[in-house]
Amino acid sequence: MEPRQVSRPVQQLGGLFIAAVGAFLTWQVWQVAHTGKYFLSVGTTGPAFVVMGLALIAFPDSRTERRERGESLVGLEGWALLTPRWRVVTVMGIVLTVGYFFYLTGGL
């Protein structure tokens, strides 16, 4: 049984919320980075949230993309479910998160 499809405006609203949370996390950690009193595991996720949120605003999710192309979702999960576009978005989020971590910590 496939999950129900979420309408595009709801996806975009969710993307806006996710991007806003990511921007807030990124800004907050940047503000307190000089004190050393922050949680890197939480703070460095901000850029990934921003990327994912903006991508949700700009593009339909991978399930919707596959449905629109007439592809079956049966047996697809995880990385296999992602379309090439969403794989790029995911990698961009990871790269920005790692880069932001190194920026905050001053490198290795």
C-alpha positions as CSV (number, residue, x, y, z in Angstrom):
1,M,0.0,0.0,0.0
2,E,1.4,3.4,-1.0
3,P,1.2,6.3,1.3
4,R,-1.2,9.1,0.4
5,Q,0.1,11.9,-1.8
6,V,0.6,15.3,-0.3
7,S,-0.5,18.3,-2.3
8,R,2.2,20.5,-3.8
9,P,1.2,23.6,-1.8
10,V,1.5,21.6,1.4
11,Q,4.9,20.3,0.3
12,Q,6.0,23.9,-0.4
13,L,4.7,25.1,3.0
14,G,6.6,22.3,4.7
15,G,9.7,23.2,2.7
16,L,9.4,26.8,3.8
17,F,9.1,25.7,7.5
18,I,12.1,23.3,7.1
19,A,14.2,26.0,5.5
20,A,13.3,28.5,8.2
21,V,14.3,26.1,10.9
22,G,17.5,25.4,9.1
23,A,18.3,29.1,8.7
24,F,17.5,29.7,12.4
25,L,19.8,26.9,13.5
26,T,22.5,28.1,11.2
27,W,22.2,31.7,12.5
28,Q,22.0,30.7,16.1
29,V,25.1,28.5,16.0
30,W,27.0,31.2,14.0
31,Q,26.1,33.7,16.7
32,V,27.4,31.6,19.6
33,A,30.3,29.9,17.8
34,H,32.9,32.1,19.5
35,T,31.8,31.0,23.0
36,G,32.2,27.3,22.3
37,K,29.0,26.6,24.2
38,Y,26.9,25.0,21.5
39,F,26.1,21.5,20.3
40,L,27.8,20.9,16.9
41,S,25.6,17.8,16.3
42,V,22.5,20.0,16.3
43,G,24.0,23.3,14.9
44,T,25.7,21.9,11.9
45,T,22.4,20.4,10.6
46,G,21.2,23.9,9.8
47,P,22.6,24.1,6.2
48,A,21.1,20.7,5.4
49,F,17.7,21.8,6.6
50,V,18.0,25.0,4.4
51,V,18.9,23.0,1.3
52,M,16.2,20.4,1.8
53,G,13.6,23.1,2.6
54,L,14.5,25.2,-0.5
55,A,14.5,22.0,-2.6
56,L,11.0,21.1,-1.4
57,I,9.8,24.6,-2.3
58,A,11.3,24.4,-5.8
59,F,10.7,20.7,-6.7
60,P,8.1,18.0,-6.0
61,D,9.3,15.3,-3.7
62,S,10.8,12.1,-5.2
63,R,7.6,10.1,-4.8
64,T,5.6,12.6,-6.7
65,E,8.2,12.8,-9.4
66,R,8.2,9.1,-9.9
67,R,4.4,9.0,-9.9
68,E,4.2,11.7,-12.5
69,R,6.5,9.7,-14.7
70,G,4.4,6.7,-14.3
71,E,7.0,4.7,-12.3
72,S,6.1,2.2,-9.7
73,L,7.2,2.8,-6.1
74,V,6.9,-0.8,-5.2
75,G,10.1,-2.1,-3.5
76,L,11.7,1.3,-3.5
77,E,13.0,2.7,-0.3
78,G,15.9,4.8,1.0
79,W,18.5,5.9,-1.6
80,A,16.7,3.8,-4.3
81,L,13.6,5.8,-3.9
82,L,15.4,9.1,-4.5
83,T,15.4,10.5,-8.0
84,P,18.7,11.8,-9.4
85,R,17.6,15.4,-8.6
86,W,17.0,14.5,-4.9
87,R,20.2,12.6,-4.7
88,V,22.1,15.7,-5.7
89,V,20.1,17.7,-3.2
90,T,20.9,15.2,-0.5
91,V,24.6,15.2,-1.3
92,M,24.6,19.1,-1.3
93,G,23.0,19.1,2.1
94,I,25.6,16.7,3.5
95,V,28.5,18.6,1.9
96,L,27.3,21.9,3.3
97,T,26.8,20.4,6.7
98,V,30.3,19.0,6.8
99,G,31.7,22.3,5.4
100,Y,29.8,24.3,8.1
101,F,31.1,21.9,10.8
102,F,34.7,22.5,9.6
103,Y,34.0,26.3,9.4
104,L,32.8,26.3,13.0
105,T,35.6,24.2,14.4
106,G,38.3,25.9,12.5
107,G,39.2,22.8,10.4
108,L,40.4,19.4,11.6
